[in-house]
Amino acid sequence: MERSESPHLFSGSTLDAYTSGVWHASALLADRVKAVRQPYSGAGVADLQEQVDAVDLDRPLGDTGAALHEAARLYLDNAVWFHEPTYVAHLNCPVAIPALSAEVLISAVNSSVDTWDQSTAGTLIERRLIDWTAGRIGFGPGADGIFTSGGTQSNLQALLLAREETLAGPVEDRATAIPKLRIFATTESHFSVSKSAGILGMAADAVVGVATDGTGRMDPESLAAAIDDVRRDGGIPMAVVATAGTTDLGRIDPVGAIAAICESRGIWFHVDAAYGCGLLVSTRRRHLLDGIERADSVTVDFHKSYFQPVSSSAIVVRRGETMRRIAVHADYLNPRTAAVPNQVDKSLQTTRRFDALKLWMTLRTMGAEQIGDMFDAVVDRAHEAYLQICDDPDFEAVAAPTLSTVLFRYRPAGMTVAECDELMPRLRQRLFYGGRAIVAGTTIGGHYWLKFTLLNPNTTMDNLRDVLSLIREIGTEMTGERDEAAAVMA
């Protein structure tokens, strides 16, 4: 006896249910977004935990519409909305509508771009986008790359390739060499550099800290000296990681000077441009990445400065043959005799979403120049915000921005540095649970700072002035509470 098709599986016979479900989801989302007036509801952990725990996952609702309404109550009503202009916390961007259209196709077709017989045209579209990105970097026709889940995975793969390239050279056997391998980066580099070293089985002190020039940029002379010191002590320099857009200060290391040092010493040169890759399409600031074409590998995060939904990232290498050092062949998947392109040969993942289609749709709808102009707009706004903060006696800033981050804090006259350091993290938390604005926080030079991270071209200076006024209001309130408590104790 034939079994009837499941009404919940996507197929030609369930298209009515599919279109109804997608329409219902988009309508619920639209209703919520229309009502959104601030980036967060203000709900606390305990309240949300209670709501989530109250759901009995072993008693299904049996209806997509009912499940959507439940999800809207739990998730949408308490989401953090990155499109809101007073969300200025982390490297999260509002997303391009063409990319959201692509998500509809990606999720339903469910292609896995690991082998040709699972993705066909998807494979070619991804490869074309890698070629396009390589061209923007300045790599030649021999470049290659792969889409990844994000900058952390891209950096890991870059350092894996660097390890394999180094071990393929004139070194002793792997077991003896690996503990001697060293990576050079500054303290401003992304934490994934140290994490990658651990994953790659390297020594605890494998990441060698390179001094900065006082502005947060890698100092080339210090780099050269550090490399020479490692070699003198019997270590093996494996890779140098330069950052094009540090997370806190948005600094761009002197890429050209670092490239020259790596070339002269035969060391793999990786540029982590997860944040600063938007400069590749900038019409006014592309020169800030001059020299990036001399890198061996580059990390780009389209889901940061190209306004793409997560995930959309890539690693791009100058010499495509280096990608083959990590290829593993399986007869059931990608045999050596395969005559068609298989992306799994180059990826750390096997099953992998066709995330490239989102960028493709965005480029085909908006064009690269419009994306670059949007990224330039948030950089412009950061510079304006810095000047505004410098002109306000109740605030102080660390330094002028390079990209779109501004480090600052509320410190009116009479407040000591120690008092400010104690107040800022508590102020940030109260701001978050107020829901009207969200800013980030970090520690620089042992002191706590608030941080604007601007990736929304729709955020205006009026929005930022409102956030600063809110911070001042909360700071004044909390300072008064502290003074009252001290008076009671006295």
Salt bridges, closest charged atoms under 4 A:
ASP77 OD1 - ARG32 NE 2.54
GLU84 OE2 - HIS83 NE2 3.47
GLU103 OE1 - ARG353 NH2 2.84
GLU103 OE2 - LYS358 NZ 3.18
GLU126 OE1 - ARG352 NH1 2.96
ASP144 OD2 - ARG324 NH1 3.38
ASP144 OD1 - LYS346 NZ 2.96
GLU164 OE2 - ARG163 NE 2.87
GLU164 OE1 - ARG174 NH1 3.07
GLU165 OE1 - ARG319 NH1 3.77
GLU165 OE2 - ARG325 NE 2.16
GLU172 OE1 - LYS180 NZ 3.33
ASP205 OD1 - ARG182 NH2 3.50
ASP213 OD2 - ARG217 NH1 3.52
ASP228 OD1 - ARG265 NE 3.26
ASP229 OD1 - ARG232 NH1 2.55
ASP248 OD1 - LYS451 NZ 3.00
GLU263 OE1 - ARG294 NH2 2.83
ASP290 OD1 - ARG286 NH1 4.00
ASP296 OD1 - ARG318 NH2 2.92
ASP296 OD1 - ARG319 NH2 3.29
ASP301 OD2 - HIS303 NE2 3.36
ASP301 OD2 - LYS304 NZ 2.47
ASP355 OD1 - ARG353 NH1 2.64
ASP355 OD1 - LYS358 NZ 3.00
ASP376 OD2 - ARG284 NE 3.97
ASP376 OD1 - ARG285 NH1 2.99
ASP380 OD2 - ARG284 NH2 2.60
ASP380 OD1 - ARG285 NH2 2.62
GLU384 OE1 - ARG381 NH1 3.14
ASP392 OD2 - ARG472 NH2 2.69
ASP394 OD2 - ARG472 NH1 2.74
GLU396 OE2 - ARG409 NE 2.82
GLU396 OE1 - ARG411 NH1 3.37
ASP421 OD1 - ARG409 NH1 2.58
ASP421 OD2 - HIS447 ND1 2.69
GLU422 OE2 - ARG426 NE 2.82
ASP462 OD1 - ARG465 NH2 2.92
GLU477 OE2 - ARG430 NH1 2.66
GLU481 OE2 - ARG430 NH1 3.11
ASP483 OD1 - ARG482 NH2 3.36
